[in-house]
Amino acid sequence: MEIKTEQFVEIGKREMNDPQAQTFLKILPEVLGVMREVGMASYTDPKGASKYGASIRREAVARLPELLEQLESNLVANGTRVIWARDAEEANKAILKIAHDNDIKYVTKGKSMVTEEMNTNDMLIKNGIEVFESDLGELIIQLLERPPFHIVGPAINVPVEEVRDIFLEKGILTEPTLDPTELGYAARMFLREKFQHLEMGITGINMAVAETGTIINVENEGNIRFTKSSPRIQVSVMSLEKVVPTMKDALYMLRLLCRNCTGQKLGSYITFDTGPKKEDEIDGPEELIVVIVDNGRSKQLLNPELREAFHCIRCGACLNRCPVYAKVGGYAYGWAYSGPIGQVLNPMLLGLNRTQDLYRASTDCGRCKEVCPSGVNHPRIFRYYRQQDVEGNKDLGSVKRPWSERQSFKAWQWAVQSRKNWDRSIRMMRPLLNKGISSPGLRRWVKPLNSWMKSRNLRSVPGKTFHERWKDLEKEQSQ
């Protein structure tokens, strides 16, 4: 998947001018938001439930090194092989080696955000191994060569006509139809044949329990379960923050995750794997391999301003409340993660220089923070990124802002430091603004003003301040 985070404005404008996308975006966030509210209402204290979930995630992240060591120990004790990968390249090489060592010709994959992040599909295909996404939505966007539109429903926006056409083109469908049931059945039959002869499956991990060495997957289709139980080799990939301390914590977070994703009390299929298949078991892999990927996370975990980002459980609730996502949709974010959580994770993992438009595309309304069951304060992190971008934090991949912009804000800083400076600045700037507010030359020089004026019309600045005019009115009244 090509990373297009630097095209946020361009793609966003295209989506905002697409009538079909806009019609869909008026419905999707609202519907998913209502489903979440209904699901959360089944708790006697919904806010308290989220606070408790946030405390579980806070403890897990605070104890991450200890919990990861415990997880590895219990995974190995259960017969699972563990591979640690410092970055996406290292993780992909390990997966490719497993495939080559076992003469694998194709794999099926369960829905996985981290393998989207790693671009695992393209890596395997370039090395001669076919990849078939088993989640219906993931299969559709794989065939269409698009990024996920939504964390929960990656192809939820794709019209049925487009699904029909791509299925016909790829031979999944033999006769044209617009019946969603028939389209789903065609995909099912296509994938069942793959599962029947499957030698290696790849999935993500929703949660990993340190206490027991158990990995957990949540889904509504059952295809992850096929991908995990059919082949003799199962590779499960997780980013290091997915660990939770105990099974009790995992069960609590599962209920919270499902309610925030789709409004369900629990997903249709929840699979627990504690090691590979035992001698007396019929289903399950003979070899279970867990790949734990860092990919820049441990470095950012040392930053107290960003540690909170690792509380996220990928429920997608923040997308459904975000006014920006509701206008531009998921493609504009240009990578695996979209919406507010994409604005948090993408800059951290790719660098501020490649994601500047993302963390600036915020109204600071705080609606994402309000619904987050993990306690992530998205707007605060956006503001932190902006600050670090201005200061030129090289650890976050930032370069300093242009000289003219920095000088503009220095002038603003001086003006607001005291009332005297402010009044003096207003008197000096009023004539200039009145004459030059529409001047392209002035707007090009004052870069922040140029960006601000692109979507705003500002009438001439009044000759006097409100207080000055009020005093004049009082004088007129007293005469």
C-alpha positions in Angstrom: 0.0 0.0 0.0 1.4 3.3 -1.0 1.6 5.9 1.8 -0.2 9.1 0.8 -0.3 11.1 4.0 1.3 14.1 2.3 -1.7 14.2 -0.1 -4.2 14.8 2.7 -5.5 18.2 1.4 -5.6 17.0 -2.2 -7.5 13.8 -1.5 -9.7 15.5 1.1 -10.8 18.1 -1.4 -11.6 15.3 -3.9 -13.7 13.5 -1.4 -15.5 16.6 -0.3 -16.5 17.3 -4.0 -17.7 13.7 -4.5 -21.5 13.6 -4.1 -21.6 9.9 -3.4 -18.9 10.1 -0.7 -20.6 13.0 0.9 -24.0 11.3 1.0 -22.5 8.3 2.5 -20.5 10.3 5.1 -23.7 12.0 6.3 -25.1 8.6 7.2 -22.1 6.4 8.3 -20.7 8.2 11.4 -24.2 8.9 12.7 -25.4 5.3 12.4 -22.2 3.9 13.9 -22.4 6.5 16.7 -26.0 5.6 17.6 -25.0 1.9 17.6 -22.2 2.6 20.0 -24.5 4.6 22.3 -27.1 1.8 22.4 -24.3 -0.7 23.2 -22.8 1.4 25.9 -26.3 2.1 27.4 -26.3 -1.6 28.5 -23.8 -0.6 31.2 -25.4 0.8 34.4 -22.6 3.4 34.3 -21.2 3.9 30.8 -18.8 6.6 31.8 -17.5 4.6 34.7 -17.1 1.6 32.4 -14.9 3.6 30.0 -12.9 5.0 32.9 -12.2 1.5 34.2 -11.2 0.4 30.7 -8.8 3.4 30.5 -7.3 2.4 33.8 -6.6 -1.2 32.5 -4.9 0.3 29.4 -2.9 2.8 31.5 -1.6 0.0 33.7 -0.7 -2.2 30.7 1.3 0.5 29.0 3.0 1.5 32.3 4.1 -2.1 32.9 4.7 -2.9 29.2 8.3 -4.3 29.4 7.4 -6.5 32.4 4.2 -7.7 30.7 5.9 -8.4 27.4 8.5 -10.6 29.1 5.7 -12.4 31.0 3.8 -12.9 27.7 6.8 -14.3 25.9 7.5 -16.7 28.8 3.9 -18.1 28.8 3.7 -18.2 25.0 6.8 -20.3 24.9 5.6 -22.5 27.7 2.5 -23.2 25.7 4.5 -24.3 22.7 4.3 -21.0 20.8 7.3 -19.7 18.9 8.0 -15.9 19.5 9.8 -13.6 17.1 10.7 -10.1 18.1 10.9 -7.6 15.2 12.5 -4.1 15.6 10.7 -2.7 12.5 8.3 -3.6 9.7 11.2 -4.8 7.4 12.5 -7.2 10.0 9.0 -8.5 10.7 8.2 -9.0 7.0 11.5 -10.8 6.5 10.7 -13.2 9.3 7.2 -13.9 7.8 8.7 -14.4 4.4 11.4 -16.8 5.7 8.7 -18.9 7.4 6.8 -19.1 4.1 9.9 -20.0 2.0 11.2 -22.5 4.6 7.8 -24.3 4.3 7.4 -24.0 0.5 4.2 -21.9 0.9 2.6 -20.8 -2.4 -0.2 -18.7 -0.9 -1.6 -17.5 2.4 -4.9 -16.2 3.7 -5.0 -13.3 6.0 -7.4 -12.2 8.8 -8.2 -8.5 9.2 -5.1 -6.9 10.7 -4.2 -3.2 11.0 -0.5 -3.9 11.9 0.1 -5.9 8.7 -1.5 -3.0 6.8 1.1 -0.7 8.6 3.9 -3.2 7.6 2.7 -3.5 4.0 3.0 -7.3 4.4 0.7 -8.1 1.4 2.9 -6.3 -1.1 6.0 -7.8 0.3 4.7 -11.3 0.0 3.3 -10.8 -3.5 6.6 -9.3 -4.7 8.3 -12.5 -3.4 6.0 -14.8 -5.3 3.5 -15.7 -2.6 -0.2 -15.0 -3.3 -2.2 -13.3 -0.5 -5.9 -13.6 -0.1 -7.6 -11.3 2.5 -10.4 -13.4 4.2 -12.4 -10.5 5.7 -15.0 -9.5 3.1 -14.2 -5.8 3.5 -10.5 -6.3 3.4 -10.9 -8.6 0.3 -12.8 -5.8 -1.5 -10.2 -3.1 -0.8 -7.3 -5.5 -1.6 -8.9 -6.1 -5.1 -9.6 -2.4 -5.5 -6.0 -1.5 -4.3 -7.3 1.0 -1.8 -6.5 1.8 1.9 -9.2 1.1 4.5 -12.0 3.7 4.6 -12.8 3.0 8.2 -11.0 1.0 10.9 -14.0 -1.2 11.6 -15.5 -1.4 8.0 -12.6 -1.0 5.5 -14.9 -1.2 2.5 -18.1 0.1 4.1 -18.3 2.9 1.5 -17.9 0.9 -1.6 -21.1 0.8 -3.8 -22.5 -2.6 -4.6 -22.0 -1.9 -8.3 -18.3 -1.5 -7.8 -18.1 -4.8 -5.8 -20.0 -6.6 -8.6 -17.6 -5.2 -11.2 -14.4 -6.1 -9.3 -15.7 -9.6 -8.5 -16.5 -10.2 -12.1 -13.1 -8.9 -13.2 -11.3 -11.2 -10.7 -13.4 -14.3 -11.5 -15.0 -14.5 -8.0 -18.4 -13.9 -9.6 -19.5 -15.7 -12.8 -22.9 -13.9 -13.4 -23.5 -10.2 -12.7 -25.7 -9.5 -9.7 -26.4 -6.7 -7.3 -27.8 -8.9 -4.6 -25.6 -8.4 -1.5 -26.3 -12.0 -0.3 -25.2 -13.5 -3.6 -22.1 -11.3 -3.7 -21.2 -12.5 -0.2 -21.9 -16.1 -1.1 -19.6 -15.8 -4.1 -16.8 -14.5 -1.9 -17.5 -17.2 0.6 -17.1 -20.0 -2.0 -14.0 -18.4 -3.4 -12.4 -18.3 0.1 -13.6 -21.7 1.2 -11.6 -23.3 -1.7 -8.5 -21.4 -0.4 -9.1 -22.5 3.2 -9.5 -26.2 2.1 -5.9 -26.4 0.9 -4.3 -23.8 3.2 -0.9 -24.4 4.6 -0.2 -21.0 6.3 -2.4 -18.3 7.7 -1.6 -14.8 8.9 -3.7 -12.8 11.4 -3.4 -9.9 13.7 -4.1 -10.0 17.4 -6.7 -7.9 19.2 -5.3 -8.7 22.7 -2.6 -10.9 24.1 -2.9 -12.0 27.8 0.4 -11.9 29.7 -0.9 -14.0 32.5 -1.8 -17.0 30.4 0.1 -16.6 27.0 -3.3 -16.4 25.2 -3.9 -14.5 22.0 -7.4 -13.3 21.2 -9.2 -12.3 18.0 -12.6 -10.6 17.6 -14.7 -10.8 14.4 -18.2 -11.1 13.0 -17.6 -13.3 9.9 -15.6 -16.3 11.1 -12.9 -16.0 8.5 -10.2 -15.3 11.1 -11.2 -18.5 12.8 -10.8 -20.4 9.4 -7.4 -18.7 8.9 -6.3 -19.8 12.3 -7.7 -23.4 12.4 -7.3 -24.6 8.8 -3.5 -24.4 8.2 -0.7 -26.3 9.8 1.2 -23.0 10.3 -0.4 -19.9 11.9 1.5 -16.6 12.1 -0.1 -14.0 14.4 1.3 -10.5 14.3 0.9 -7.9 17.1 2.2 -4.5 17.9 3.8 -4.5 21.3 1.1 -2.4 23.1 -1.6 -5.1 22.5 -0.7 -6.9 25.7 -3.0 -6.9 28.8 -2.1 -8.1 32.3 -4.8 -10.7 33.1 -7.6 -12.8 31.5 -10.0 -10.8 33.7 -8.7 -7.6 32.1 -9.0 -9.1 28.6 -12.6 -10.2 29.1 -13.5 -6.7 30.4 -11.8 -5.0 27.4 -13.5 -7.3 25.0 -16.9 -6.2 26.1 -15.8 -2.6 25.9 -14.2 -3.0 22.5 -17.3 -4.7 20.9 -19.7 -2.1 22.3 -17.5 0.8 21.0 -16.9 -0.9 17.6 -20.4 -2.0 16.5 -22.6 -1.6 19.5 -22.6 -5.4 20.1 -22.2 -6.8 23.6 -19.7 -9.2 22.1 -18.6 -10.0 18.5 -20.0 -13.0 16.7 -16.7 -14.9 16.9 -14.1 -14.5 19.6 -11.2 -16.9 19.4 -8.7 -17.7 22.2 -5.5 -19.5 21.3 -3.2 -20.8 24.0 -0.5 -22.5 22.1 -0.8 -24.7 18.9 -3.0 -27.7 18.5 -2.7 -30.4 21.2 -2.5 -34.1 20.3 -6.1 -34.8 21.2 -7.5 -31.8 19.3 -8.9 -31.8 15.8 -8.6 -28.2 14.7 -5.8 -25.7 15.0 -2.3 -25.2 13.7 0.6 -27.6 14.3 2.9 -24.6 14.6 1.9 -21.2 16.1 4.2 -18.3 15.7 3.7 -14.9 17.3 5.5 -11.9 15.8 5.8 -8.9 18.1 6.5 -5.7 16.2 8.1 -2.6 17.6 8.3 -0.4 14.4 9.3 2.8 16.3 6.9 2.4 19.3 9.4 1.7 22.1 11.2 5.0 21.2 7.9 7.0 21.5 6.9 5.2 24.7 9.8 7.0 26.4 8.0 10.3 25.5 5.5 11.0 28.3 3.5 13.3 26.0 2.9 10.4 23.6 2.6 7.3 25.9 -1.1 7.8 26.1 -1.5 7.0 22.4 -0.7 3.4 23.1 -3.8 3.0 25.2 -5.8 2.8 21.9 -7.7 -0.5 21.3 -8.7 0.3 17.7 -12.4 0.5 18.3 -13.0 3.3 15.8 -15.4 5.2 18.0 -13.4 8.4 17.6 -13.9 8.3 13.8 -17.7 8.3 14.2 -17.6 11.5 16.3 -15.0 13.5 14.3 -16.3 16.4 12.2 -13.2 16.3 10.0 -13.5 12.5 9.2 -17.2 13.1 8.5 -16.2 15.5 5.7 -13.2 13.8 4.1 -13.6 10.1 4.9 -10.8 7.6 5.4 -8.9 7.8 2.1 -7.6 11.3 2.8 -5.5 10.1 5.8 -3.4 8.1 3.3 -2.4 5.1 5.4 -3.6 2.2 7.5 -5.0 4.5 10.3 -7.6 7.1 9.7 -9.6 9.6 11.7 -8.4 11.0 15.1 -6.4 7.9 15.9 -4.8 8.1 12.5 -3.9 11.7 13.3 -2.2 10.5 16.5 -0.5 7.3 15.2 0.6 8.3 11.7 2.7 11.3 12.7 4.3 9.2 15.5 5.2 6.3 13.1 5.9 8.2 9.9 7.3 11.5 11.2 5.8 15.0 11.5 7.4 16.1 8.1 5.2 13.6 6.3 2.0 14.2 8.2 1.8 17.9 8.8 -1.7 18.4 7.4 -3.1 15.5 9.5 -2.5 16.9 13.0 -3.5 20.3 11.8 -6.9 19.1 10.5 -8.6 19.4 13.8 -11.4 21.6 15.2 -10.1 20.9 18.8 -13.7 20.1 19.7 -12.7 17.1 21.8 -15.5 14.8 20.7 -12.9 12.0 20.0 -11.6 12.3 23.6 -15.2 12.2 25.0 -16.0 8.8 23.4 -12.6 7.1 23.7 -12.9 4.0 26.0 -9.1 4.0 26.5 -8.7 7.6 27.8 -6.7 8.9 24.8 -6.7 12.8 24.7 -6.4 13.2 20.9 -6.6 17.0 20.8 -3.8 17.4 23.3 -1.5 15.2 21.2 -2.4 17.2 18.1 -1.3 20.4 19.8 1.8 18.7 21.0 2.7 17.7 17.5 2.1 21.3 16.3 4.4 22.6 19.0 7.2 20.1 18.2 6.9 20.9 14.5 7.4 24.6 15.2 10.4 23.8 17.5 11.9 21.4 15.0 11.9 18.2 17.0 14.2 15.9 15.0 13.2 12.8 17.0 9.7 13.2 15.6 11.0 13.8 12.1 10.2 17.5 12.2 11.8 20.4 10.3 11.3 23.9 11.5 8.5 26.0 10.0 9.3 28.6 7.3 11.1 31.7 8.5 8.2 34.0 7.5 5.7 32.0 9.5 8.0 31.8 12.6 8.5 35.6 12.5 4.7 36.1 12.2 4.1 34.1 15.3 6.9 35.9 17.2 5.2 39.2 16.4 1.9 37.7 17.6 3.6 36.5 20.8 5.0 40.0 21.4 1.6 41.6 20.8 -0.3 39.5 23.2 2.2 39.7 26.1 0.7 42.9 27.4 -2.3 45.2 26.9 0.0 48.1 25.8 1.6 45.9 23.1 -1.8 44.7 22.0 -3.3 48.2 21.7 -0.2 49.5 19.9 -0.3 46.6 17.5 -4.0 47.1 16.7 -3.4 50.8 15.9 -0.4 49.9 13.6 -2.1 47.0 11.8 -5.6 48.4 11.3 -4.7 50.5 8.2 -2.5 47.8 6.8 -5.2 45.1 7.2 -7.9 47.4 5.7 -5.8 48.0 2.6 -4.1 44.7 2.3 -6.4 42.0 3.7 -7.3 41.0 0.1 -3.8 41.6 -1.2 -2.1 38.5 -2.5 1.3 40.0 -1.7 0.5 40.5 2.0 -1.1 37.0 2.2 1.9 35.3 0.6 4.2 37.0 3.1 2.1 36.2 6.2 1.7 32.5 5.6 -0.7 31.8 8.4 -2.9 34.6 7.2 -2.8 33.1 3.7 -3.9 29.7 4.8 -6.6 31.2 7.0 -8.0 33.4 4.2 -8.3 30.5 1.7 -11.6 29.6 3.2 -12.7 32.8 4.8 -13.9 36.3 3.8 -13.0 39.1 6.2 -14.6 42.4 5.9 -12.6 45.6 6.5 -11.4 45.9 10.0 -13.3 48.7 11.8 -11.6 52.0 12.4 -12.0 51.7 16.1 -12.1 48.9 18.6 -15.4 47.8 20.2 -14.5 49.5 23.5 -13.6 52.8 21.7 -16.9 52.7 19.8 -18.8 51.9 23.0 -17.3 55.0 24.8 -18.3 57.2 21.8 -21.8 55.8 22.1 -21.9 56.6 25.8 -20.8 60.1 25.1 -23.5 60.5 22.5 -26.1 59.3 25.0 -25.0 61.7 27.7 -25.2 64.7 25.5 
